Amino acid sequence: MFKQIAGKVHEVRPLIHCITNYVSANDCANVLLACGASPIMADDVHEVEEITASAQALVLNLGTPNESKFISMLKAGQKANNLGIPVIFDPVGIGASQFRKDLAKTLLKEVSFSVIRGNASEITTLATWQNHSSCIDTNALKRPSYDMLIELAKNLSEKLGAIIVISGEEDIISSPHITYRVFHGHPAMSTITGTGCMLTSLIGAYCGANPTQLLQATLAATLAMGLSGEQAYSKLCQIQGGTGSMHILLIDAISLLDFSKVEGGLNYELYEKLS
């Protein structure tokens, strides 16, 4: 299944419209190219609706917010909803300021999201609107148990009608009735800024190419990112490189990933399925 989902990205070459942060915009664009999609990073209010109408998915990233970018996000999100285009939301650093929380609340009220991805701190803040960390780094949060996070993700998915992804040492992907845990990735990925943003963009590409299989596409994208991180670190050890090399090797691994050639199989599990 995952080979077919990833293959569809190369076949369709979906255009992914990203209104994202300036810290990781270049990396997100390169990750989209690496997986077989086409990126466009347009955030001016005068063109976002037109650009979105031509795209197969829209990614909204809260990483470097300002009022004009927020208006663009709102217009693009509503346009995507009107056209049935998947919208993926990344509430980066939502607990860092009241401004970010206010923007996120409005977006959640006015835009219907297909997928929402964040770390444990960000998703917990989104679910409770309490500050669980003022830092974007998930390591700043004393992480709740996985049982608690799974329950939180499932309930939030039911409330918002979106697939919820919680990234971390293990990743949680949840709809109201189906939850997966993914056991891929490597701690060295946290030494590179923007890997979460890259994953969100990757989810956009997989969902854009597989709009009728959003949960499976989100799972496949999360697996792809984790596997690529593992493969990048393995090569990093061979060349005795540092964080700059890890950055390059990660994008290389995404571009070369073949699900049919994964040694040892895929390490994930279906946590629960309710009738």
PyMOL commands that set and color helices and strands:
alter all, ss='L'
color gray80, all
select helices_A, chain A and resi 2-12+25-35+48-53+67-83+94-96+98-110+120-128+138-140+146-160+187-191+195-209+214-239+243-256+259-261
alter helices_A, ss='H'
color red, helices_A
select strands_A, chain A and resi 15-19+38-40+57-61+87-90+115-119+163-167+171-174+178-182+268-273
alter strands_A, ss='S'
color yellow, strands_A
deselect
rebuild
show_as cartoon
